[in-house]
Amino acid sequence: MTRVAAVDCGTNSIRLLVADVDPATGELTDLERRMTIVRLGQGVDRTGRLAPEALERTFAACREYAAVIEKHGAERVRFVATSASRDAENREEFVRGVVDILGVEPEVISGDQEAEFSFTGATKELTGGTGGAGFAKPYLVVDIGGGSTEFVVGGDRVSAARSVDIGCVRMTERHLVVDGAVTDPPTEERIRAMRADIEAALDLAEQAVPLREARTLVGLAGSVTTVSAIAQDLPAYDSEAIHHSRVTRDRVREVTERLLRSTHAERAAIGSLHPGRVDVIGAGALVLLAIMERVDAQEVVVSEHDILDGIAWSVAG
């Protein structure tokens, strides 16, 4: 057993997993998982820079995580930074801050590396034993983040991967913000423009990844897990009920239409919806729906295990 800590810093959230990993048996045992909405990618699509307030929110979360890592005595720590910090001109400021707090340098990984970590984390428990019996290969793993979405096709290992710049925060800022505020609810014209942007990105993804060859669609990250929670009418977010749930395309469409037609107050009243996702969940749901329609997936298998688990496996090995 190796005790490891994995940190995934994305465009919208930063997450921590402290776990005991046994590479010999293929078991990963959670000790602690945390998620904090920091919106590191706030305004990056428009300005090309990480905002000072976004950096401070992220550093505050890092200080909290450092205490958790020390409490559990993790032997190895790996910090992976994704889309927002890839895109930013002032990313060195971000790197220095993380090193000062956690003592490790954030690895600003490529979209392809991000995709491979996501695939490993999502499919490790699907590829063998009774848990994998109902999931046909090859898998299409879709990780819908804040700034980008990763597409990975593979069976026991990755055969093709591509990252494209559609995510719940980027799509919201690009299409649903007017005069600095999210439209409430958006017009049909804005939704159509967002859908066209998503379809163009799917065209790009499909140049590199045979999306339609997959037999099981696996969806990761907060937009997908939240759609599952809403689809199940859960009164509060429940990881156990969400992990490996199967949500039909018709139900995803119903949830997406509801979210895009609702006001901020109506979305905020949904018990299973994290406050930090209230303004961006409509865009994230639309990305998921567009993917399901493109690949003609009748359902999505929702996984709570994702890039964080993949990072943990990589550091343990």
N, C-alpha and C positions, 0 to 999 in steps of 0.2 A: 504494500500500500504506500502511495505517495500522497501527501497532503498538499494540494495546490490551490492557488487562487487565480481566477481568470477575470479580467475586466474587459468589457466590450463598451467602447465609447462611440456611440452613433450620432446621428444628426439631431435626434429628438431626445434620446434617453441615454443614461449610462447605467450599466448593470454589473453586478458582482456575483460570482459563484465561488464559494469555497467548498471543496469536495475532497474526499478520499478516493483515489483512483487506483485500480488494480489492473494493469495491462494484461496480466496473465489470464484473468478470468473474464475480462471485458466488462467489469462492473465499475460504475461510478456512483458513489454515495454522497448525496448532498449533505452538507453541514449548514450552509446558509446561502440563500439567494436574495439579492436586493435589486431594486430598480428605482431610479430617480429620474424624473423628467427634468432635463436641464436646458433643452433647446439650444445646444451648442451651435447648430446650424442656422440660428436666427439671422436672417438677412443675407446669408452667404451667397445665395443665388443672385442677389441684386448687387451686393457691394464687393464680393470677392474676399471679404475679410471676416474674421471671427469678432463679434461684438464684445466690448469689455465686460458688459453685464453677463453675457453668455459664458465667457471664460470664468468669471467669478462664481457663477452658479455651479459650473463643472468642478472647479477647484474645491468648493465647499463639499460637494459630494465625495470627491477624492479623499478629503480629510476624514470624513465619516468612514469611508471604506478602509482607510489605512488602519483605523482603530479596530475594525472587525478582523482584518487580516492578522493583526498582531495578537488579538485575543485568541484566535484559533491556532496560531503558530504554523501558518502555511510555510512549507519548505521552499516552494518555488512560486513566483508570481509572473504572470504575463499580461501585458496591457496592450490591447489591440484597438486602434482608432480607425474609424471608417470614413464614410463619404465626406462629411463636412470638413474634417481636418485635411483630407486629400486636396480639397478645392481651395483652401484659404491661403492668401498671400502671407499672413502673419502666423503661420502654423508653428514657427519656432518658439513663439511666446507660449503657446499651448504646451509644447514639448518641455520647455524649461520648468513650467509650473508643475507638471506631472512628476518630473524627476525630483524636484524639491520635496514634494509631498509623499510620494510612494517609493522613491528610490529606484524606480525602473523607468526606462525610456519607453514611451509609447511607440509601438510599431505601426506606422501608417501604411497599412497593407493595401495591396491592389484589389480591385474588384474580383479578380479571379481567385486570389487567396481567400478573400472573404467568402466567396462562394464555396470553396472546398471545405473550410471550417464549418460552414452552415450545413453542408451535406453530411459530413461526418457526425456532427451533433444530432442531426435529425434522424438519421437512418441507422445508427449503430445498433439500436435495439429492434429495428424492423427486419434486419437481415438474417436473423436466426432465432431458433427456439419457438415456443408457442406464440410469443408476441408478434412474430412476423408472419404467421400462417395466413392471415387474411389480406396481406399487402403484396400485390403482384409487382414484379420488376419488369422493366426499369422504372425508377422513380423520377419524377420531375419535382425537385425541391425549389420552392419559391420563397424567398426571404424579402418581404416588403418592409423596407426600412423608412427612415425619415427622408433621406436624400436620394437613395438609390434602391433598386430591386435587383436581387441576384437570382439567376436562373441556372440550375444545375441538373443535368441528366446523368444517371448512372445506375448501376446495379450494386455490386459490392464495392465499386470505386467510381470516381468521377470519370465520365467519358467526354463531357463537353460542359463548358460554363461560360456565362457572359453576365456582366453587370451593366445595367443601363440606368440613366439618370431620371428615374421616376420613383417617387416616394411620397408619403403622405404629407410631409412638411413642404417639400419642393413643389408639389402639385397645388397645394393650398395657397402658398405664397405667389405662385405664378398665375393662378387662374381665379382664386376666390377672394383675394384681398383687394379692397377698394379704399383709397384714402387711409391706408394704414390699419384698416379693420376688416375682419372676415365678414363677407356678405351673409345675410341672415334672414332667410335661406338664399342660396345662390339662384340666379336666373337660369332658365333652360339653355340660353345661349352660352353662358359660362360653363355649364356642365358639358355641353357639346364640344366646346373648345378643349376642355380638359380631357375628354374621352378621345378626341382626335390626337392629342399629344401622347396619350398612353398608347394608342394604336400604333403611332409612328415608332415609339420605343420598342414595342413588341415586334415590329418588322425588323428592327436592328437586332434584337435578341435572337430572332429566328434565323438570321443569317449565320449565326455561330452555333446555335443549340437546336437540335431536332425536337422542338417542344411537343409535337404531336405524336411522337413515338412512345412517349411514356404511358404506362398502364396505371400508375398511381400518382396522383397529385398530392404533394405534402406541402402544407402552408405553415410558415413560421412568422414569428415576431408579433408585436403588439396589435397591429391592425387586424391580422388574421385571428389571433386569439380573442380579441374583443368582439369581432363579428360572431365568432362561435358562442361567446357568452350571451350576446344579445339574441342570437338565433335560438338558443336554449331557454331564453327567458329567465336566466339566473338572477336571483335577487341581489347577488354580490359576486365579485370575481372569485372563481373557484378553480384553481389550477387542476385539481384532480378530475373535475367534471370536464374540463376543457381538453386536457391532454389525450390525444388519440380520438377525440370526438370526430364525427363525420358530418359535414354540413353539405346539404344538397345545393346545387346551383340555383334552383328556384328559391330556396330559402335565403341564399346570399343575395339574390336579386331583390327580394322583399326587404331585407335589412338595409341594403344600399339605398333603395328608393326612399325608405323611411328616414334615413339619416340625412340624405341630401335635401329632403323637403322640410326638415324640422328646423326650429330655431335653436339658438344657443341654449336657452333655458330648458327647452324640451330635451335636448341631448344631455345636458348636465344633470337632469333628473333620472337618467338611466343608472341604476344602482351598480351595474357591473362595469361602467365606463370610468376609467381613471380621469380625474379632472384635467390632467395635462394633455389628454387626447380629444377633448370635447370639440375643439376647432378643426382638427385634422383627420378625424375618423371617417368622415364622409369621403374624402379623397382616397384614403387607404382602402376603404371598402370597394370603391369604384375600380381601383387597380386590380383587386382580387377578382371582381366580377368579370372584367375585361379579359383577364388571363383565362379564367374558366371557360368563357365563351370562345376564345381563340383556339384552345386545345380540345374543346368539346368534352370537358371533364364534367361528369354528372355529379361528382362530389369532391370535396377537399378533405383530406385527413389533416387534422390540426395537431401540431406538435409544440409542446412547451420546451422541448429540447432543441437547441439551435446552435448558433455560432459560439455562445458561451461554453457549451459542452464540448464543441469541437476544439476550442482554445484549450480547455482543461486537458483533453486527451493529448493535444500536441505537446504541452509542457510536461506532462507525466511521462511521455515516451522518451 
